[in-house]
Amino acid sequence: MKKVILLVSMVLFFCSVKSYSQEKGFGLGVMIGEPTGISGKYWLNETNALDFGLAYSFVHDKSAVSLHGDYLFHLPHLIKSELNLPFYYGFGGRIHFNNNSKSTIGARGVAGIMWIPNSLPIDTFFEIAPVFNLFPETSLQLDLAIGCRYYFK
């Protein structure tokens, strides 16, 4: 419970800082879901970015540390709204370090939606990512997260 309170506190802190929104640079924050942990994003240009996560899985009976990285494509005008709500999709990989069990390596697809406020250096996101585990055996898992990142100048 203390970990959940700490993560929620970090999200609220990142979301309360005032400055200017960004679709460039490096952002760091938290993601809550499966798995829960640290989320980072580095914009390569206005529509492409690299993201990563270092997190811990609380859902499965075998808890695990998870590390993932993705290459993302953003479609900023797909959703017609006054809000800045780009849809994104991409691909990448994930390593799952299981406690007292076999670790897995897999390919990851990701799709999500972001909200980028005009007056804050943050983004908030919701994403879903099917993971096709390749080693040591094939299986399918699903990552699902909401989060918030602060962008550094």
N, C-alpha and C positions, 0 to 999 in steps of 0.2 A: 504494500500500500504506500509506503514511503517513496518508492521509486515512481509510482504513478503521480503522486503529489509533486515530486520534483520535476518530472517531465511536463506536467500541466503548468507549473510555475514558470518553467523556461519558455514555453510557448507564449504565455501571457506577457512575459518580459519582452521577447522579440517582437511581439505584435503591438507593444505600446510605445516603441521608439519612433519619434517623428523625424522625417527628412524627406527624401524624394525616392520615388519608385525606380527600379532598375530592371532592365532586361539585358544587362551586361555585367561583367565582373564575376565575383565569387560570393556565393551565399552559403551560410552554415546555419543549421537549426536542428529541429527534432521531428521525428515521425513517430506516430502512435498507431499500433495495429499489429499486424503479423508480418515481420518482426517489429519491435519497438526499439528506437535508438537514435543515432545521429544521422542527419541527412545533409549532403552537400551538393552544390551545383555550380558549375563553371560555364558561363556563356561563351561560346566560340564566335558567334555573330548574332544577328537579330532573330534567327529562327532555329539555330542548332546549339545544343549544349551537351555537356557531360555531367552525369550525376553519379553519386555514390552513396552508399549507406553502410554504416557499421552498427549492427543492432543485435538484439538478443530475442530469441523466440521463447515466449511463455506459454504457447498454446499446446504444443505437442507434449506427449509424456516423456520424451527425451529432449530436454532443453538444449538449445544450441546457440552459438554465436554465428551470426550471418554477416557476410561481406559481399556487397554487390556493386556493380558498375554498369552504366548504360550510356548509349549514344542516343540523344533525343532529337526529334524533329517537331517543331511547334507550328501550328496552324492558327495564327493570331486572329484571323477574321472568319473562322468557321462558325462561331457562335455570334450571332448578331445581338449586341447588347451595348448599353452605355458603359457597362463595366468592362474592364480589361480581363477577359476570360479565355485565354488561349487553350485549345485542346492540344495535347501532345501524345506522341507515340515513339517507340524506339525498341532497341534490342541491346542485349548485353549478357553478362554472366553473373553467376552467384556461386559462392563457396559457403557451405554450411558445416560448421565444426561442431559435431554432436558430442555431448558428454557421454563417456562410457559406451560409445557406439561408433559405427562407421561414419566418416565425414562424406559429404556429397559435393559434387561439382556439376553444375548444370547451366543450360542456356536459358535466358530470361527474355521474355517480351514484356513490354510495359505500355499502358495507355492511361491517360489521366487528364484532368482539367485543373487549371491554376486560376487563382485570382491574384492579380497584381494591382494593388491600390496605387492611385496616382500620387499620393502624398506621403508614402512610407517606403523605406528601403527594404521591403519584405515581399515575399510571395507566400501564399498558402496553397496547398494542393491536396487533391484526392487522387490516388492511383491504384490500379489493379495490375498485377504482374503474374501471369502463369509462368512457372518454372519447370522446364523439362530436365530432370536430373539425368545425367549421362553416366557418371561413375560413382560408386562402384557397381551400381545397377540402375536400370532405367525406371523412372517413376515420374509422376506429375504432382506438383504442389502449387499452391496459390499464395502469393504475397498480396497484402492489401493494407494500405496506409493512408492516414491523413497527417498533414504536417505543416510546418511554418519555417521559413528560413529568413535570416537577416543578411542583407548584402553589404559588404564592406567596401568602402571607397578607396 
